[in-house]
Amino acid sequence: MNQVLRTIVAVARKEFRQIARDRRTLLILLFVPAFILLIFGYALNFDIRHVRLAVDDRDRSVASRSLIAAFVNSGYFDLVGEADEAETTRLMDRDEVRAVLVIPGGFSRALRTGAAASVQVLLNGDNANTATTVMGYALTIVHSESAKYAGQAAPLISIEPRIWYNPELRSALFLVPGLIAYIAMLTAVISTALSIVREKERGTMEQVRMAPLAAGSFVVGKTIPYFAIALASSLGIVFVSMALFGMPMRGSWLLLVAAMSLFLFGALGLGLLISSVADTQQVAFQVALLASFLPTLMLSGFVFPISSMPRFLQVVTYAVPARYFLIALRAIVLKGAGPGVYWMELAALAAFAAVVLVLASIRLQRQWV
């Protein structure tokens, strides 16, 4: 019995030493659970708050200002500013507002005379779940405000919703673009993350280093085949989504390919950067999964609204390329908007791709000598 116990202790001691030597795996084992808890604990929030609201007040009366104040003081809406009809289109296309409250002229006069009074609420329907929730908020606020005029025997103020981009509020039109970004990011990062590590494990990396080849050329050469495969796969997903889920294509195919290419270059560069750091395919796969799976799913606005996240997580989302790609993708596919609406997102994707590819080249250059 004592011999068995000593054997177990010896094996356990050896394993502890082995784990201590493999610091990257140890870091992943300790860091990943805390990271997942942090992300899910703060980002997993289905409450819709801080809905960006613009107002088109054509009445400019005490009654209209009271209705606007009711929206703002409800705690659900953040007033962005005023917007006329032309400005409304720009704000909706750029996703700078999620709702626009339109108060017609003669609104207060109708309330005073007991005639029917109505307001219009324009909703950004690219996120069907958010639009449905916001519509419920608006109905509650309008009905509550109309109760102030009950003593005048006035009818309830009616609300006329108008859903932009997704009139039927189909959830598929919101989820499918997110799935395209999610699948493209995951496959691109993992495929390239394993590429250089595979060379290291097979021993062919030493032969590559001896060849008259610069690190930058090696990175570009490694990226091109995976880029072609990832782009073909992503476009295939788009065609399948159009055929099976009725996803529209209201914008330019050329712009779609350009946005998708920038996103994939960044994802492939991230995979190469991970591959240049990791020593084994197991570590590379784990890091690639952590760097692509959770941020794209939780912090891109794919599932959970970024505006409902804590402020520090909202700041973190600016480092997630899928955030920018989703805005551009939905603007092209659902809104048919031109590049003037999402040029900042395209610039952010280009900057991310350039940074990770340069870092991957620098890392490999250091290993080259």
Secondary structure, DSSP 8 states (H G I E B T S, - for coil): -HHHHHHHHHHHHHHHHHHHH-HHHHHHHHHHHHHHHHHHHHH-------EEEEEEESS-SHHHHHHHHHHHHTSSEEEEEE--HHHHHHHHHTTS-SEEEEE-TTHHHHHHHT---EEEEEEETTSHHHHHHHHHHHHHHHHHHHGGGGGGT----EEEEEEES-TT--THHHHHHHHHHHHHHHHHHHHHHHHHHHHHHHTTHHHHHHSS--HHHHHHHHHHHHHHHHHHHHHHHHHHHHHHH-----S-HHHHHHHHHHHHHHHHHHHHHHHHH-SSHHHHHHHHHHHHHHHHHHSSSSSS-GGGS-HHHHHHGGG-HHHHHHHHHHIIIII---HHHHHHHHHHHHHHHHHHHHHHHHHHHHHH-
